Amino acid sequence: MTLRKYLISMILATFFCLIAWLEVIFFVNPENTDTLGFILFYASLFLTLWGIFSLIGFVVRYIFIKQDFAYAQVKAAFRQGFFFSILLNSSLFLQSQKLLVWWNTLLLVGLLTAIEFFFINFHSERANNGK
């Protein structure tokens, strides 16, 4: 897949996820809905945020980090967009359950940071071994 096709498909998918999230916002009453309504809300929000953060991350990387291949930039931006979406979605869910406190957020950030460092380390080891 070319970079242009990836960007077009990512923009379209993010747009459709945003439309789905707006549909849930406007047509699902949180006071009357069951678990499915909340699952649709959080899933559509997660996918929308993932797409937005991945696209923004790629654009920032493409503008400021020109020595990497576009493939490596897309891969890193996609992964980091996923992590940031998990962070925001989890924080929003915890807040809805009145469980969001600073140390929960700090633990979540620490866990996601450790996972990201694992991926960075794994990638650098593979690059150093020539694989």
C-alpha positions in Angstrom: 0.0 0.0 0.0 1.4 3.4 -0.9 1.6 6.2 1.5 -1.1 8.1 -0.4 -3.6 5.2 -0.2 -2.8 4.7 3.5 -3.5 8.4 4.3 -6.7 8.5 2.2 -8.0 5.3 3.8 -7.1 6.4 7.3 -8.8 9.8 6.8 -11.9 8.1 5.5 -12.0 5.5 8.3 -11.5 8.2 10.9 -14.2 10.3 9.4 -16.7 7.4 9.4 -15.7 6.6 13.0 -16.3 10.2 13.9 -19.8 10.1 12.3 -20.5 6.9 14.3 -19.5 8.6 17.5 -21.6 11.6 16.7 -24.6 9.3 16.0 -24.1 7.7 19.4 -23.8 11.1 21.1 -27.0 12.4 19.5 -29.2 9.3 19.4 -28.3 7.3 22.5 -29.7 8.5 25.8 -27.2 7.6 28.5 -29.9 7.6 31.2 -32.0 5.0 29.4 -29.4 2.9 27.6 -28.0 -0.5 28.5 -24.4 -1.7 28.3 -24.5 -1.8 24.5 -25.0 2.0 24.3 -21.9 2.6 26.4 -19.9 0.0 24.5 -20.8 1.8 21.2 -19.9 5.1 22.7 -16.4 4.1 24.0 -15.6 1.9 20.9 -16.5 4.7 18.4 -14.7 7.3 20.5 -11.6 5.0 20.8 -11.5 4.4 17.0 -12.0 8.1 16.3 -9.2 9.2 18.6 -6.9 6.5 17.3 -7.4 7.7 13.8 -7.0 11.4 14.7 -3.9 10.8 16.8 -2.3 8.5 14.2 -2.8 11.1 11.5 -1.5 14.0 13.6 1.4 11.9 14.8 2.3 10.9 11.2 2.1 14.5 9.9 4.3 15.8 12.8 6.8 13.1 12.2 6.8 13.5 8.4 7.4 17.3 8.8 10.0 17.2 11.6 11.8 13.8 11.2 12.8 13.5 7.6 15.6 10.9 7.9 13.2 8.0 8.6 11.3 6.1 6.0 7.6 6.9 5.8 6.8 3.3 6.7 8.6 3.6 10.0 6.9 6.9 10.7 3.5 5.5 10.0 4.2 2.5 12.2 5.3 4.5 15.2 2.5 7.1 14.8 -0.1 4.3 14.5 1.2 2.6 17.7 1.5 5.8 19.7 -2.0 6.9 18.5 -3.3 3.6 19.9 -1.6 4.2 23.2 -2.8 7.8 23.6 -6.3 6.7 22.6 -6.2 4.0 25.3 -5.1 6.6 27.8 -7.9 9.1 27.0 -10.6 6.4 26.7 -9.6 4.7 30.0 -9.4 8.1 31.8 -12.9 9.0 30.5 -14.3 5.6 31.6 -12.7 5.8 35.0 -14.1 9.3 35.4 -17.6 8.1 34.5 -17.2 5.5 37.3 -15.8 8.1 39.7 -12.5 6.2 40.0 -10.2 8.6 38.2 -7.5 9.8 40.6 -4.1 11.1 39.9 -2.3 7.9 40.8 -4.6 5.8 38.5 -3.6 8.1 35.7 0.0 7.9 36.7 0.0 4.1 36.7 -1.7 4.0 33.3 0.8 6.5 31.8 3.6 4.4 33.3 2.3 1.2 31.9 1.8 2.6 28.4 5.3 4.2 28.6 6.9 0.9 29.6 5.1 -0.8 26.7 6.3 1.9 24.3 9.9 1.6 25.5 9.6 -2.2 24.9 8.6 -1.6 21.3 11.4 1.0 20.8 13.9 -1.4 22.3 12.7 -4.3 20.3 12.8 -2.3 17.1 16.4 -1.0 17.8 17.6 -4.6 18.6 16.1 -5.9 15.3 17.8 -3.0 13.5 21.1 -3.7 15.1 20.9 -7.5 14.4 20.2 -6.7 10.7 16.8 -8.4 10.6 
